[in-house]
Amino acid sequence: MNWTNTIKVSLLSGILLGAATSQAQVFMPSMEEFGKNRIQRERFEWQVYTTPNFEVYFHGNSRSLATYTAQMAESEFDRITDILSYTPYSRTKIFLYDSPSDLKQSNIGISLNSETAIREENLSKSRVQIAFTADHIAFRQKLAKEVSSVFVYDMLYGGSLKDALQSQLLLSLPEWFISGITAYVAEGWSRELDDYMRDVALNKKFKKPAHLSGPEATRVGQSIWNFIAERYGRDNISNILNLTRIIRTEQTSISSTLGISYNRFLSDWRDYYTQMATSSAAAFKSPSGSTLASYPLFTGHKIEQVKLSPNRQWIAYSVMDNGQYHVYLTDTQGQQKTQLLKGGDRFLTRELPVSAPLLAWQANGTLNVLEQKDDRTLLHQFVESEKKGLRLKARRTVRGFTQIAGFDISQDGSVLAISGDRKGQNDLFLYNLSRNSVLQLTNDLYDDLTPAFVGRSTTRVLFASNRTNDTLSTAAPKILPNRFNLYLHDGNPRSQVLERLADQALQPMASNGERMFYLSDQQGIQNLFTYDTTSRQARPLSQFVESMTAYDYHPASGALAYVSIENGRQAVKFLPRLAPVEASETTATGRSIRLNGGVARTNQPASGATDPTRAPVGVGTPSRLNSLRPGEIDTDNYQFDLEGLKVTERRTDKPSSSPRVITNSRSRTTVVRRDATRLKGPTAYKDVFVVNNTNNQFLVLPYLVNQSGFGWQNTITVNDLLENNIIKGGLFITPTFRTSEIFAEYQYLVHRIDFSARFDRRAFTDGFPASGLFTKYRYNRLTLTAAYPITEALRVSASPMYTRLNRVDGSQGGIGLPDAVSSFVGLQGEVVYDDTRSSGMNLLEGTRVKLRAQQQQGMRSNAESFFKITLDARNYTKVYRDLTLATRISLGHSGGKAPKQSILGGIDNWIPFGTVREVRNAENPLNPFNMDYRNVFFTDFVTPLRGFRMNKLSGESYALFNAELRWPVFKVLSRGPITSTFLQNFQLTAFTDIGTAWTGSGPFSRQNSLNTEIINPQGSPWYASVNNFKNPYLIGYGVGVRTLFLGYYVKGDLAWGIEDTAVQTPILHVSLGYDF
């Protein structure tokens, strides 16, 4: 990162995260750190390729994949910048991982607690993380989308430091605007977009774009930008974007650029898709069959596969659910549903490209489920049980693959046909289960997907591939189309020629060698087709108005199980018998006609029907196609010239003056200089440290006795690009300079065990320095920590530490107390669980638990030794939308030779406008008559207990319960985006706090600090012990308000306290920082 961006990120972080917490004050419960983990199962040796516009970081044996990635990125660069009419200021960094399991080990964004925060950090640093998913075409689309996101963000929020600050503070755009243009640039007018908008239009469920969020906003935004490009021309996209940055409102930008009102624009957008959907509904048929299961769109659920049992009694299907996956079995009547398999980890702070298990039935009724975990692949085999349903019979490991994109099993169960990734390349394999041996059938850069055995064969494999001819070769292909065709391999690894069957085909299957079945979107909607190997003719078997995304078909009975969208939901449907259709050769959707230059695509024989090396005609009107300048081409389906890439250690050749044209997805004309895709490297990755975050905030320290503790803190975080090495530092100081704190920490996160070292120093002065009567207190601690993450949410840690306390008499003439020193060696152990997800500022969902045990051994005197045990458990539950109920239980106890007290009452960071602390003469660390305040450094401040002041109670044990209903008023009630950060983060709360602290046995015991009062008149040799019997628990309740104001999160709580059944005068608590 250059220094301009470094300063930019630092200042923006300081402004926007001013209320964030710091590790230095661990005695404040609201600042207690939990945090997620990243698990490193192997160490990566990183290298980097450099191109004119990108830096591609890769590891291991991924050099060929990195080369491919570099060329794809450079090819996309000219296309994206052409659409946006904008060129980024600096190179984009692409971190490439061999597989999703490798990406899961990345530490990038580890300190952030939400997917949004991680994504914004990556965008601000022009950084992309991407994993190869055993499919080059899907990988290219993902790469294009990520690069587009970086360019759009840089265009709207980047630039000079002044522009960046203004954009961050003043430019607030609806989600559809930014995510939609990113999706459109990456995918254009995709089939998925067309399917969704057709479903919306036919069911008349158009929503106002400004009211949408998440993936739904992205899809609707993509449709709006596509409408602009189709109706008004693609040049207007960049005009709208540039005008938006200037006038900072998307509605005015669209109206001014297009010359119509914004409401008229939205009406035309709806009419555009409604007309096409109505036309398609007249030419196609509504989906038929019974619905067995369905899930709403855009909720994180996705049905990936569906398989029909040979006896047509059962349907198995796999579902993704926000990172977790499930395999269900249901009967064809939908009356009995069981879960066969569950796995994966729910997405916490980031979304990973995780795939659901793959399914395949055998003729004997055995269901095979291929599950891919982080470091291994398991084959589960389910057979019929004595009861109705299936039971697990066997589980075995499939070895030799980084990841598997598709598989089938032979009917005798002896061989697997696998579409898998080995060394960053998707190929076709046969896997012998009895010998655990692998036979490779293809070895090239083309994608060979969804293999299926032909009938009862154990060698002949049907598959879909984007290869351009039927001859196998290991040479790098000249072009890599995005269109898949149907091929047949005889299973002999020495075969050099395939049999090419149907065009534009996906997910093939064949019960015999005469008829093949597959999905095709030749007519614009993905339907079921059949191919006759004798006549070499293909024809549709279904003509549904909504695309099938997965299916299974029984040719003999005509039974069909399939997945499609229906009325805003993705559904598993079953049709006992599929009736034949009479399809017109000219039947096509509006999108299909547009993509083919204004004519409908006809069904033709596969042999010789299409020149596979010719680029299909692209999006655009015939008049525009005829107006291209010499040397230009117009295309929808991209073809990357892979021969144009030259990998060199240094540039020694002179660049050619003649341009090379690369056709790519949904672009007008892409002209790339011949030297644009030359690489420099690879070179070894070097740890370059950059400023990641600076944080400025006001804090109120609770342990100061004769001063307010109000002061200013600054922290800074520096790390390398991979965030494997993190350095943090901080300084706190009060306006009187009588109190200061500093800390420094280093974290080493390369291996499975995370290591850290931390130094804390605290110092304050008590007394009256001006008069020469004062005492200085100093606290120094060195802590070493080793943490072992068990899962992303659970870890255990051990921390040996050394602590030194000093009391220094500053009195003139030495009339004060003598200097004193205490030294401790200690060991602290923690168990931390955190599966929370952030849905906004001060809004979480999930559970957090921290169990801590600490032993401190006095080095100068055993009488100073003590131990502590604490438990902090929190839960956050959404009641309605973002209305959240937060609850917390906190318990603690200290013992040993010199047990330490905990102080109960008040709230963290309470701004001292008035009296915030009780003055109690009883024994406690904050007693103003104490002669030695060193124990305050070991004191736990138990909060919040609103309705009472700090130091209301103290003791060696404590218990506290908190419940708080958090209502983000405008987020819950508003149906649209909220541009004001004040209103967006405005919350009303209702709360109750119940707690107590005591020394001795239980809080209800007669012999404890709560119920025992010592009366000892001054000068009298007699004293009396009086036992009181009162309710030991203090109860507080009230209401509050919170919001972000001038970059600080400010809270105001009006609370009433109940002590021994008596309601106290209400107290107003004004504080800074988040709640627990």
N, C-alpha and C positions, 0 to 999 in steps of 0.2 A: 504494500500500500504506500502511495506517495504521501508526503507530509501534509499536503492540502487535505486529502481525505482523512488522514489521521486526526488533524485538528478538528475537522468537521464532525467526525464521529464523536470525538471527545466532548466538544461543546454541546452537541445535541443530546448526548447521553446525560450530561450534567444538568441540562435544562429539563429534559423530559423525565428523568429518573431521580429527581432530587429527593424524593421521599423514600427511596430504596433503602434497604437495611444494610448493615455491615457486620462482619464477623467479629469486630473488635469488642462489642458490648454483648457478651454472651449471657449477662445476667438479666437482660430484658427478654421476657417470654415472647413478645411480638417479633423479636429479632432472632429468635432461635432458628437455626438453619437445619433443614431436612435435606431435600434435594434428591435428584435421580442419579442413576449410575450408568456408566457405559462399561461393557464387559469386553476386554481384549483377550481373544483366544490365541492370537498369534501376533508377532511383530512384523510390521511392514517396512521394507526398505524402499523409500520413495525416490523416484526420478522425475524429471520434468522435460517435456518438449516445449519449445517456444516457437510460435508463429507470429506473424505481424499483429494479430489481434487477440491472441489467446495464449495462456500458459496451461498446458495439460499435464497434470500431476498423476502419476500412475505408480503401481508397485508390482513386484513379482514378475511373472511371465506375461505381462499384459502389453508388451511393446506393440504387437500388431493391432490390438484393440485401441491402444492410445493413438496409433497412427491413423486408424480409421476415424476415431473421435476428432482428431485435429482437423482432418479434411472435412468431415461433416460440419464442424463448427465454422470453419472458414467459408464453406459453401453457403451455410445459412447466413453468415455475416452480411454478405452483399444483398441477399434477398430481404433480410429483416431491415437493414438500414435503408434499403430502397423503399420499403413500405412506410417506415417511420420518418424517412427523410432526416435521419439523425445518426450521427456517429459518436460512440462513447468516447470519453476522454482517455481512458486507460485500458490496458489489456484485462480481459475477463479471465479469472482463474477457474479452471475446471479440475475438480478432484474426482478421479475416476476409480471406481471400485469394481472388482471382478464379479461380484454378486451382491445381492441384498444383505446376505449374512456378513459380508465384509463391511458394507456401509453401516451396518448396525453397530460395529465396533468403533466408529468414528467418535472422537471427542469434540468435534466442532459443535458449538452451541451448548456445551455441557452445563454452563453456569446459568443458562436461561431456563425459564419454567413454563414456556408455552411454545407451540408450533409457530404462532404468529411472530413472537419475539425472535426466534431463531431465523425465520425466513427474512424478516426485516434486517437482521444483522448481516445475513449473507448478501442480500441485495445491496446494502449500503457499502459493502466491501467488494462488490463485483465478484462474488464467489458463488460457484455452482458445485453441488455434490450430486453425483449421479452414479447409479449402479447398472451394470449390464444385466439384462434379464433374459438372456438366451434367445433374444429376438432382435435382430438388427433394426428392423423397421420400427418396432415399438420403441426401441432405444433411441433412434433418430428423432422420433416425434417428441419423446421426453426431453431430449437434449435441446431441440428447437424451442420447446416451451420454456425451459429454464433460462436459456440464453435470451429469449424474448423478454422474460420477466426482468432480467438485469438491465436490458437496454431501455425498456419502458420506464423502469424506476429511475435510471440515470437521466433519462430525458425529462421527467417530470420533477424530480427532487434533487438531481445532481447539479453540476456546474460549479461556479465559484462558491466560496464560503458564504458570501452574502446571499446568493441565490438559494443555497441549500437551507440556510436558516429561515429565510422568508417562506420557502416552499413548505418546510416542516411545520411552521407555525400557522400559516395562512391557507395553504392548499389542502382542502378536505374534499375528497371525491367519493362518490358512492362506489361500493365494491364492484359492481358490474362493470364500471368504466375501465378500471385498471386490469382486473383479472380477465375480463372479456376480451380486451384487445390482445392480451398475451395469448389466450387460447386461439383467437382467430389467426394471429400471425403464425402460430405453430401448426394449426390443423386446417385452417380455412373452413370451407363448407363441407364438413365431414358428414359421414353417414350417421354417426351418433347424434350430431346436432340436428340433422334432418328428421331422425326418428323422434327425438324429444319434442321438437316444435310441432310435428304433425300430431303427436298425442295431445299436446297442450291445445292446439287449435281445434281438433275434433271434439275435445271435451270442454271447450270454451273455458279454460282455466288460466287465461292470461293474468299475470300479476303485475303490479307496478314494479318496474325494475329497481327503483330506489328502496323498496321494502325488502329486497332479497339479500341474502348473505350466503357465504360458503360456496360449495360447488354449484348450487342452483343459480346464484348470482353470476358465476363464471359462465355457465351454459347459456343463460339468457343474454348476458353481455356479448358472448360470441355471436349469438344470432343477430344482435343489433348491429355489430360491426360488419357482419356479413351482409346485412341488408343495406348498409351504407355503401359498401363496395359494389354490390350488384345494382343498386338503384342509381347511385350518384357517382360512381367511379371510385377507384381505389385511391386516387390522389387526394381525395377529401379526408382520408383517414389522418394523414400527417397534418393537414390544415387544421383539423379539429384539435388534435393533440397539442400542436404549437400554440394555438389560440387559447386553449384551456390553461396552459401554464402562465399565460400573460394575464388573462382576466379572472382566472381562478374559479370558474364555475362552468360545469359541463353543459348545462342546459343552454346558456347564452352562447357558448361556443358552437354547439350544434345548430342552433337557430341562425346564428350569424353566417356560418359557413354554408349551410344548405339553403338559406333563404326562406324558411318556413318556420312557423311557431313550433315550439317543443311538443305541445299537445298534439298538433297535427302530425308531427314526425312519428310519435308513438302510435297514433291511429293508423298511419300508413304502414308502419312496421307490423302491426297486428294483421292488417288486411293482406299484406304480402304473403305471410305464412298461412293465413286462413284460406286464401284462394288456392294455393298449391295443395294444402291438405284436403280441401273439398274435392279437387280434381283427382287426387290419388284415391280417396275413399270411393269415388265412383268407378274407378278402374280396377281396384283391388277389393279383397273381401275382408270383413272383420275377423279377427282371430276367434277360433272356435275351440270347444273343449272345456272341461271342468278345471277350475283353478284349485290347485292343491296347496299352494303356499304363496305368499306375496310379501314384499317388503317395500316401504316407501322409498322413492328415489332420494338421493342426496342425504341419506342418514348414516352413511358409512357401511351400509349393507350392499353386498353384491353377490348374486347367484352366478357361480362360474361354470359349473358343469351339471348336467342332468343325465342319468343313465337308467334305462328301462330293463328290468330283469327278463331273462329268456322266456319265463312263463307268463310274463305280462301281469304279474301280481304286485310287483314292488317297483318303486321308483326311488333311486338314490340321488341325492343332489348335495352339492357343496356350497357353502356360503361364507363369505368374508364379512366380518363384523368389527370394523375399526381396529384391525390388527389381529384379532382372534378369528379362528376359523372353526367351522362346524361341518360335520357330515351327518345328514339326516336320512332316515329311511321312512317312507310313507307308502301305504297301500294306494292303489289306483283310485279308490273311492275317497281318499283323504280322511278316513276315519281313525286310522292308527298311525301315529308318528313317534319315532324314537330317534334319539341321538346316538350315533355309532362312535363318533370321534370328536374330540374337542382339543384345540391346541392354540399355540401362538400367544403373543403378549399384546394386551390392549395398548393402543397408541397412547403415550403419555405426553411427551413434549414434541414429537415429530412423527410424521407419517412415512412409513417405509414401504417399498414395493414388495409386499408379502403376497404369496399366492396360496390359494386354497388347495387342499389335497386333490389329486387326480384320481379318477374313478374308471373301472373297467370290469364288466361281468364276464364270466366264463359260461360255457354252455351248460355246465352242471349246476349252475345257480350260485357259484362262489363269487362274491363281490371282492375285488381287489382295490385297495385304497393306498395310494402312494403319497406318503407324508414327508415333506422336506423340512427338517429342523435346521438349526443353525449350522451344525457341523456333521450331520449325517442324514441319510435318506432311508426311510422305513417303509416296507411293504406290509400292510395289514391285510389278512385274508379272513373274510367273514363267510360263514356257511349257515345253512338253515338250522335253526335250533328246534328242540322238542316243542317248545312253546312257539307261538306265532312270532315270526321275525327272524333275525340273524344273530349269531354269536361269533365272537372272535375265536378263530381256530389257530392261527399262527401269525408270527411277526418275524420278519427277517430284514437284514440290512442290505441295501443295494449300494455297492461301492463303485468308485471310479468316476464320479461326475460332480462337477461344481454345482450344477443345478439342472433340473429336468423340466422342460417346457411342455412335454406331452408324452403319453405312453399308451400302449395297448398290450394285452396279454393273449398269447395263443390259446385256442380253445382247450388244449390239453394241459395248459398251465405250466409249460416247460420253458417258454421263451418270452422275453419282453421286447417289444419294439419301442425304442426310446428316441425321442428328440431331445438331445441334451447338449450341455455346454461343457466343453473341455478346452482349457487354455484360451478362453475368450472368444470362442467360435461355436456356432450352433451347427450340429451335424446329426446324421442318422446312424443308429446303432442297433445291434441285436445283442441282448443280454441273456446268457444261459443261466437259469436259476440254479440248476443242479451243480454246475461247475463254477459259478460266479465268474464267468469269463465274458469278455466284451469283444464283439466283432464290429468294426467300424465299416459302414457302407458308403458314406460320403465324407469328403474332406475338403471343404472350400468355404468361402465367405458367405455363400447363399444361406438363407434360412430354410430349413426343412422341418415343417411343423406338423402337428396332429397326426402321427403315424397310426395306421390301422392294418391289421392282418387281413388278407383276402381269404374269406371263408375259414376252412380248417387248416390252412397252411401255417407253417412255422417259419417260413422264409420270405414269402412274397409280401411286400409292404407297400401300401398305398399311402401317399402323403401329399401335403400341399407345400409348394416351394415357389420362391420368387426368382428361380434361376431362368436364364434366358434361352437355354437350349437343352437338349436331352443328352449331351455328352458330358461325362464327369471329368473334371480336371482339378488339380491342386493349384493351378495358376490363379492369380488375382483376377477377378472378373473386371471387364471394362465398365459395365454398368450394373446397378443394383436397383431394380424396379421395386415399386411398392405393391405391385399386383401379383397375386399368387395363382398358380395354376396347378392342375392335378397331374401327379406323376406316379409311376409304378416301378418299384425296384424288385428284382428277382431274388434278392437275398444273397447273391454271390459277391463277396468283397472285391473280386477281380473284374466284375462287370464294369464297363466303361460307358455303356449306353443305357439310358432309361427309356421307358415307354411313356410318352406324353399323352395325356388324355384330355380332360376338359380344361377350358380356360376360366379364369376368374373364379377359383374354387377354394373353399376352406372347410375344415372339419370333415374329411371324407370317411366313408365306411363302405364295406362291401361284404355281403353274406355269401357271394360267390364271385366267379371271375367274369360274369356276363353283365351284371348291372352294378354300377357304382352310385353312391348317393353322397351329396355334399351340399353345403350352403353357398349361395352366390348372390351378389347384389347387382347382377347385370341389368336389372330393371330399376335399380335405385333403392330397392328394399330387399334385405337379405332374406331369402326364402329357400326352401328345400328343392333341389334339382336332382335329376337322375341322368346318368350317362350310360348309353348302350354301347358296349365295346364292339358289337358286331356291325351296327350301322354307323357307329361313331357319331351319334347324334345326342345332343343334350336337350332336355325339356324340363320345365318346372313341374313339380308335384304339388306345390302350394303357392298361393298368391295372396298371402295375408297383407293387410295394410300396415302392420307393424313388423319390424325385423325380428327374426329369430337370432338370438345371440348364442344359444346352445341347443342341442337336440339329441334324441336317439330315436331310431326308426326301426320297426320290424316289417320287412318287405312282405312276408307271407301273410300277415294279418292286417297290415296297414296301420297298426297301432303307432302313435306318435306321442312322445313326450318332448316338450320344448320349453324354452324360456323366452319371454318377450316383455316389453313394457305395456302396461294397460292402465289407463286412467291415473297416471302419476305414480304407478307402482311397478316393480319388477316382479313377474309372476312365473311360477312353475305350473304348466298346464298339461293336461292329458287328454288326448283324442283317441277313442277306441279304434276308429277307422278313418283314415284320411281319404276323403273323396277326391277323385282326379279332377283336374281343372282344365279348362280350355283357355289357354293364355294366348293373347294376341301378341304377335311379334313386335308391335309398336307400343305395347304397354310399358310405360315408364313414368317415373316421378319427374317433377319439374327440375329437381337438382340433377338427375341423371341426364336429362335432355340438355341442360346448360353445360354440364361437364363434357358432353360429347358434341359440342359445337352446334347445338340446336336441332339435333336429330336423335331419335330413339335408337338404342342399341338393339340389334336383332340377335336371335339365337342362331348360331352357325356351328358347323362341325368344328371340332377343335383342331383337326389336322389342317394346317395351312390357313387357318382362319385369321390368324393375327401374326404379324411380324413381331416377335418378342423383343427385338432390339429397337423398335420404333417407339418414340415417345407418344403417348396418347394425346389427343387434342385437349387443350386446357379449358379453364373457365373463361368465358367471354363470349360476346356476340359475334356472329359471322363477320359483321362489318369491321370489328376490331381485329379479328384474325387476319383479315385481308390488308390491314393498314400497318402491319409490322414493318419496321425498317430492315434493310439488308443486314444480315448477320444476327437478327433477333429471332427468338422462338417464343411461343406461348404454350404453356403446358400446365396441366393439373398434376399429373403423376410424375414425380421426380425421378431422375436418373442421374446418379453420381458417377462421374468419370474417375474411376479408381486408379487408372493408369497415370493420371496427371500428377500424382503425389510423388515428390522427390524428397527423400529423407537424407539430409546432409549434416555433417558435423559443423560446417561453416559455409557461408555463402561465397562461393568463388566464381559462380557463373554469372554472366551478365543477364539481367532480366530481359525477357523477350518483349518486344514492343507490340506484338499481336496478341489480342485478348483471346481467352479460351472461354467458351460458353458452357456453363453447367446448368442443366435444366433441373428445377426442383419444385417441390410441392407448392401448388397454388400461387405461383409467382407470375409476374409479367415477364420481364427479361432479366436474367442474372448473368452478368458478365464479370468474370473473375480473372485477374491478371495471372499469367502463367506462374509467377513466382509467389502468388499469394498463399499457396498451400505448401510451400517448402518449410521443412522443419529444421530447427537448430537443436541439437542434442542427440540423445538424452544426456542431461547432466544430473549429478547427484543433488538431491534436495538438501538445502541448508536451512537451519533454524534461523529464520529472520523474525526478530521480535518487533511487534507493533503495539501501539497503545490501543487496547480494546475498549476501555471504558474509564471514564472519570465520573466521580459522583461527589456532589457538594450538598450538604444537608445540615440542618440545625438539630442538635441533640440536647437532651436534658439528662445529665447523669444523676442517678438516684442516690448514690452512696455518700454524697457530700453533706456534711453536718451543718456547717455555719455559712454556707453559700448556696446559691441557687442551682448550680450545676449546668446552667444554660450556656451552650457554646456552639462552635462551628466545626464541622468535620469535613475533611477532603480525603477521598480514597482514589486510587488509581490501579488499574489492572493492565498488565502487559503480558502478552503471550505470543507464541509462534503461530504460524498460519494454521497448523493442525490442532492447536490448543492441547498439545501433549505436555507442554511446559508452561505453567502459569505463575506469574509473579504478581503479588498484591502488596500494596503498602497504603498506610493511612496515618493521618494526623488529626488529633482533636485538641482544641484549645479554647479556653474561656476568655471573655473580654478582659478580665483582670490579670490574665496570665498566671493565676495561682494554681491552675489545674491543667494538666496536659496528658494526652495518651498518644502513643505511637504503636504501630504494629507493622510487621513485615512477614510475608508468607511465601513459600515456594511449594508448588505442587508438581509432582512428576507422575504422569498418568499414562505412560507408555505400555505398561504390562497389566496383567490381570489384577495384581495387587497395586493399589494406588498409594503412593508415599507422599508425605508432606512434612515440612518443617516450618514452625511458626514461632516468632518472638513477639511478646507483648510487654510493653512498659507503661505503667500508669504512675502518676505522681500528683499529689495535691498538698497544699499548705493549709494548716489549721491554725487559727490564732490571729494575731494582729502584727503583720510584718512591719508596718510603719512605726509601731512602738517598740519593736524589737522583741516581742513576746510571741513566738510562733513555733510550730513543730512541722517538719516535713515528713511526709510518708511516701515511700516508693515501693512499687511492686514490679518485679521482673520475672518473667516466666518463659522458658524454652520448652516447646512441645514438639515431639516427633510422633507422627501418626502413620499407621499402616492399616488400610481399609480393604476389605475383601468383599467385592460385590457378588451377591448370590444370584440376584436377578436385577433387572433394571430398576426395580422398586425397593429391593431389600439388600442391606449390607450390614456387615459387622466390622468393628474397628477396635484397635488397641492403641493407646497413646501413653508412652512413658513421658514424664515431664520433670522439670526441675524448677522450683519456685523459690524466690528470695524476697523477703519483706524487710524493709528498713524503716526505722523511726529515728529521725535526726533532730536533735534539739537545736533550734536556731535562736534561742534566747540569749541576750547579751549578758555576759557574766556567768553563764552556765547555771542559772537559777531554775531552769526547767527540769524535765525528766532526763535521765541519762539516755544516751543512744541505745537502741536495741536492734537486734538482727534475728530473724527467724529464717531457717532454710528447710525446704521440704523436697523429698523425692517422692514422686507419685506415679500411679498407674490408673488410667481411665479406660474403661471399656464401654462401647455403645452398640446397641442394636437399633437400626433406623429403618423404618418402612415408610414409603411415600409413593402413593399411586395417584396423587392429586393432579388435576388438569385445570389450567387457568382459563376462565371464560371472560375475564375482564379484570380491571384494577380492583383489588380487594375482593375478588370473587373466585372461589375455587370449588372444585367438585372432586370428592374422593376421601381418602383417609390418610392420616399421618400419625405415626407413633414413634416415640424415641424413649428407649430405656437406657439409663446411664448409671454406671457404678464407678465410684472414684475412691481411691485410697491414698491418703497423704501421710507420709511418715516423717516426723520431725527429725532432722539431722542433729540439731543441737540439744534437743531434749525429747525423750519419748513422750513426755507429758503434753507435747504440742500436737501429737498425732490425732487424726480423725478420719472418718469416712463419710461418704454421701451416697444415697441411692435416690434417684428421681425417675418418675414416669410422666410423660406428656403425650396424651392421646387426643387427636382431633378428628372430627368428621364434618364433611361439608356435603349437604344433600340439597339438590334442586327441588323446590316445591312446585314452582310453575315458571317456565321459561328461565329467567335469571334470578328469580326470587329464591334466595338460598337460606337454609337453616344451618348455622354453624354451631357445633357443640364441642366442648373441651373438658377433659378431666386431667388434673395435675396433682400428683402426689409426691411427697418427698420426706426423707428422714436422714438425719445426721447423727452419728454416734462416735464412739472412741473415747480416748482420754480427754480430748478437747473438742467436743462437738460444736458445730457452728449453727447459729440461728438463721432462720429465714424470716423475712419481713413481709407482712400481708397488708394490702390496702392500696387504693389509688389505681393509677393507670400509667403505662409507659409513656415517656416523653411528654409528661404533663407540663404545659407551659405555666410557669409560676406567676400568674397574675395576682394571686393572693396566697393564703396559707395552704400549702399542699402537703404538709407533714405534721403528724401528731408529735407532741413533745411528751414523752413518757419517761417517768423516773425508774420504772421497772427495768430489770436487766435486759438490755437489747443493744445491738451494735450501734444504733444511732442515738443513744442516750447522750444528751449534751454535757452530762457531768462525767462522761468517761475520760479517763486519762490516756487511753491508748486506743486508737482507731484502726489498728492494722487488720482487725477481723472483718472490716467492711469489704475488703477485697475478696473474701470467701463467702460473702453473704448472697443468698438467693432472694431476689425481689419478686414476690409472688403476686402477679397481677393478671388480668384486671379484676379488681373488686371495687366497682363503682358505687358511689353513695357514701364512701368513707375516704379519709385521707390516708396517705402513706404512713406506714408504721402504726397502723391501728392495732395490730396484734403481731407478736413475734414468738418463735419457738423453734425447737429442734425438729419438729415434725409439722407438716401442713397438709391440707387437702383443699382443693378448689374445683368448683364446677362452674362452667360458663355456658350459656346458651344465648344465641343472638340471631335474630331474623333480619337478614340484609335485603333490602328492597331497593334495587336500582330503578328508581321511579320512571325515568324517561326511557330507559332501555326496555322495561317491561311493557309500558303503555304505548310507546311509539311504534308505528308500523314501518317507519322509514329510518334512514341513517340520521345520526345526530352529529352535526358538524362541530358543535361547541364541546370542548373537553370538559368544561365546567358542568354542563348538563349531562354529558355522556357518562361521567363518573359520579354523578350526584346520587347519593343513597340516603334512605331513611332506615333507621334501625330501631328495633325493640329488643331489650335484653334483660337478662337476670344473671346475677353472680351470687354464688353461695360458697363460702369458704371459712376456714378456721386454721389457727396455728397454736401449737401447744408444746410444752416440755413435760415429759413424764410419760405415763401410760396414756390410754385413749382420751379423746376430748371430753368424754362424759365421766371420766374418773374423778373422784373427789380429790385425789392427790395429784394435781397437775398445776401448771403455771396459770391456767385460766381461773380455776376455782380456789386457788390458795393465795392469800394476801398476807404479807409479812408487815407487821406494825412494829416499828422500832424508833421511838421518839429520840430526837437528837440529844446526846449526852446521857441517855438513860441506859443502864446495864441490862434492862429487861426488854424483851420483845415478845410479841404475840403472833401466833399463826392462826389466821381466820379463814375458814372454808366457806366459799360462796357457791350456791347452786343455781347457776343460770345457764341459759341456752348457749352452748359454745359457738354456734354457727352465726356468722354475720351474713345477712341477705341484702343484696342491692338489686334494684330494678329501675328501669327508666326507658327513655327514648333518646335517639341521637340522630345526627346528620353528618354526612361525610361528602367530600368532593375534592377535586384537584383544583388548587388555587395558586396561581403564579408559580406553577411547577412543583408545588408541595402538596402532599396529601394531608388535608386538615380535617380533624374530627372534633365534633362538639357533642357531649353527652350530658344530659340532665338526669341525675340519678337520685333516688331516695334510698336511704339505708334503713334496715331494720335490725336493731340490736336488742336481744332479749324481749321480743315482741313490741318494742317501742319504735315507732317510725321517726326517723331523724329529719332534720331540716335538709332540703334538697341541696345538692352540690353540683355546680357546673364544671365539667372536666373539658378543657380545651387542650388538644394534644396534636402531635404530628406523627405521621407514619401509619402503616397498615394495622388492622386488627390481627388477632391471633389467627 
